[in-house]
Amino acid sequence: QSAGHGAEGVEDEVGVQDVGLLLAYMFGNPSAAPATWEFFKKRFRALRKKLPPALVARPIEAAASLATRAARKDIAAFFKANPVPTAVRAVKKALEQIDLSVAFDARVKAQLARWIDAP
């Protein structure tokens, strides 16, 4: 982000070919992922107009890093209301990845709790 410019203009300051990749990297940062999702939703229409169809899928797949039931519900609802025909597979893949992550997390937490509580 350059001096004097907020995140609102990121798609104007970053090359079109790099916007999807930048958003995917931001989703990969656990501290930034929730804010990245909010930014993505807020600026979706503008981003979609500027990004080539093939590049829209990259940040959608990366949104799987949110990996909570609430995020899954939000992502599913968002793309039901804002369908992206060229990214149907990306949305499905993100939702499946979240399902796997949530199930794994639940299983591991239960196993870890049993191990910690064991004598």
Phi, psi and chi 1 to 4 in degrees:
 res  aa     phi    psi   chi1   chi2   chi3   chi4
   1 GLN       -  128.1  166.4  173.4  -32.5      -
   2 SER   -88.5  161.7   63.5      -      -      -
   3 ALA   -58.5  135.2      -      -      -      -
   4 GLY    84.3   -2.8      -      -      -      -
   5 HIS  -121.6  133.3  -64.5  -75.5      -      -
   6 GLY   -87.8 -179.6      -      -      -      -
   7 ALA   -65.0  -18.2      -      -      -      -
   8 GLU   -57.9  -30.4  -63.9  -60.5  -43.0      -
   9 GLY   -99.6   15.0      -      -      -      -
  10 VAL   -56.3  -37.5   71.8      -      -      -
  11 GLU   -71.1  -15.8   67.5  -87.6   11.1      -
  12 ASP   -89.0  -24.3  -66.1  -34.0      -      -
  13 GLU   -95.7  -19.5  -64.3 -179.7   31.2      -
  14 VAL  -107.6  140.1  176.4      -      -      -
  15 GLY   -57.9  143.7      -      -      -      -
  16 VAL   -51.7  -41.3  168.1      -      -      -
  17 GLN   -67.6  -17.1   73.0  -79.0    1.9      -
  18 ASP  -102.6  -12.7  -63.4  -34.6      -      -
  19 VAL   -61.3  -47.6  171.8      -      -      -
  20 GLY   -61.0  -41.5      -      -      -      -
  21 LEU   -66.2  -42.7 -173.7   59.3      -      -
  22 LEU   -60.2  -45.5  174.3   63.2      -      -
  23 LEU   -63.5  -40.0  -71.5  167.5      -      -
  24 ALA   -61.8  -43.1      -      -      -      -
  25 TYR   -61.6  -41.1  -76.6  141.1      -      -
  26 MET   -64.7  -38.9  -64.0  -61.9  -68.1      -
  27 PHE   -63.7  -29.6  -85.0  118.9      -      -
  28 GLY   -73.1  -12.1      -      -      -      -
  29 ASN   -95.6  111.7  178.2  -24.8      -      -
  30 PRO   -55.5  -31.4  -22.8   31.7      -      -
  31 SER   -74.4  -28.3  -62.2      -      -      -
  32 ALA   -99.2  -16.6      -      -      -      -
  33 ALA   -57.5  -47.8      -      -      -      -
  34 PRO   -61.8  -41.6  -25.2   35.8      -      -
  35 ALA   -67.8  -34.1      -      -      -      -
  36 THR   -64.9  -41.6  -58.2      -      -      -
  37 TRP   -62.6  -43.1  174.3 -121.4      -      -
  38 GLU   -63.8  -43.0  -67.3  -54.6  -44.2      -
  39 PHE   -60.7  -46.9  173.9   84.0      -      -
  40 PHE   -58.3  -46.4 -176.6   83.6      -      -
  41 LYS   -63.6  -45.7  -70.5 -170.6  -60.5 -177.2
  42 LYS   -63.6  -39.1 -179.0  178.5  178.2 -175.1
  43 ARG  -103.2   12.1  -57.7  -67.5  -63.0  158.6
  44 PHE   -55.8  -48.2 -178.9   70.0      -      -
  45 ARG   -60.7  -43.4  -76.7 -169.4  175.1   90.0
  46 ALA   -67.0  -42.5      -      -      -      -
  47 LEU   -63.2  -43.1  -72.2  165.9      -      -
  48 ARG   -63.8  -34.6 -169.7  163.0  172.2 -155.2
  49 LYS   -68.1  -32.0  -74.1  178.4 -171.5  174.5
  50 LYS   -92.2  -28.8  -67.8 -176.1  178.3 -164.7
  51 LEU   -86.9  136.2  -71.0  176.7      -      -
  52 PRO   -60.9  148.1  -20.3   30.6      -      -
  53 PRO   -50.6  -38.5  -26.9   34.1      -      -
  54 ALA   -66.8  -27.8      -      -      -      -
  55 LEU   -85.7  -14.0  -64.6 -178.3      -      -
  56 VAL   -67.6  -31.0  172.9      -      -      -
  57 ALA   -66.7  -32.1      -      -      -      -
  58 ARG   -57.9  -54.3 -166.3  174.4  -79.8  167.4
  59 PRO   -69.3  -27.3   19.5  -28.2      -      -
  60 ILE   -64.4  -46.9  -67.6  171.0      -      -
  61 GLU   -61.3  -39.1  -72.7  178.9    2.4      -
  62 ALA   -68.4  -21.5      -      -      -      -
  63 ALA   -62.9  -15.5      -      -      -      -
  64 ALA   -60.1  -19.9      -      -      -      -
  65 SER   -65.3  -16.3   67.7      -      -      -
  66 LEU   -64.9  -36.7  -66.6  165.3      -      -
  67 ALA    44.7   46.0      -      -      -      -
  68 THR  -132.1  159.8   65.6      -      -      -
  69 ARG   -61.5  -40.1  -75.1 -173.3  179.5   99.5
  70 ALA   -64.1  -42.5      -      -      -      -
  71 ALA   -65.2  -40.0      -      -      -      -
  72 ARG   -60.2  -45.5 -172.6 -152.8 -169.4  -78.5
  73 LYS   -61.0  -43.6 -175.8  176.8  179.2  180.0
  74 ASP   -65.6  -44.7 -169.4   28.3      -      -
  75 ILE   -63.4  -46.1  -68.9  166.8      -      -
  76 ALA   -60.9  -45.4      -      -      -      -
  77 ALA   -65.1  -40.8      -      -      -      -
  78 PHE   -61.2  -47.2 -179.1   80.6      -      -
  79 PHE   -80.0  -15.6  -72.5  109.8      -      -
  80 LYS   -71.4  -40.4 -176.6  174.8 -176.9  179.7
  81 ALA   -78.8  -24.2      -      -      -      -
  82 ASN  -130.0   67.3  -59.2  -79.9      -      -
  83 PRO   -63.4  145.2   17.5  -23.3      -      -
  84 VAL  -124.6   96.2 -178.5      -      -      -
  85 PRO   -53.5  -35.1  -25.2   33.7      -      -
  86 THR   -80.7   -4.2   59.2      -      -      -
  87 ALA  -125.4   21.5      -      -      -      -
  88 VAL   -56.7  -44.8  169.5      -      -      -
  89 ARG   -63.8  -39.5 -175.1  171.0  174.2 -105.2
  90 ALA   -64.3  -41.6      -      -      -      -
  91 VAL   -64.4  -46.9  172.1      -      -      -
  92 LYS   -59.5  -43.9 -176.9  178.2  178.5 -176.5
  93 LYS   -63.4  -43.3 -176.4  176.5  175.5 -178.2
  94 ALA   -62.3  -44.7      -      -      -      -
  95 LEU   -65.6  -39.9  -64.5  175.7      -      -
  96 GLU   -64.9  -40.2  -72.7  173.5   -5.8      -
  97 GLN   -64.6  -39.8 -175.7   61.8   45.8      -
  98 ILE   -63.4  -44.3  -68.9  171.5      -      -
  99 ASP   -57.2  -45.1  -69.4  -19.8      -      -
 100 LEU   -64.8  -42.0  -69.3  170.4      -      -
 101 SER   -65.5  -42.3  -65.1      -      -      -
 102 VAL   -64.2  -44.1  167.5      -      -      -
 103 ALA   -64.7  -43.4      -      -      -      -
 104 PHE   -62.2  -45.6  177.5   79.4      -      -
 105 ASP   -58.8  -45.8 -172.4   52.6      -      -
 106 ALA   -62.6  -43.2      -      -      -      -
 107 ARG   -66.1  -45.9 -171.7  177.4   72.6 -118.0
 108 VAL   -66.9  -40.8  168.9      -      -      -
 109 LYS   -61.2  -42.9  -81.3 -175.9 -178.7  175.8
 110 ALA   -64.5  -44.2      -      -      -      -
 111 GLN   -64.6  -41.9  -69.8  172.8  -10.2      -
 112 LEU   -64.8  -42.2 -178.5   59.3      -      -
 113 ALA   -61.9  -42.2      -      -      -      -
 114 ARG   -63.7  -42.0  -78.5 -167.2  -60.6  -85.7
 115 TRP   -65.2  -42.7  180.0   79.8      -      -
 116 ILE   -64.5  -39.3  -69.5  170.7      -      -
 117 ASP   -80.0  -13.6  -66.0  -22.0      -      -
 118 ALA   -68.8  145.7      -      -      -      -
 119 PRO   -68.1      -    7.6   -8.5      -      -
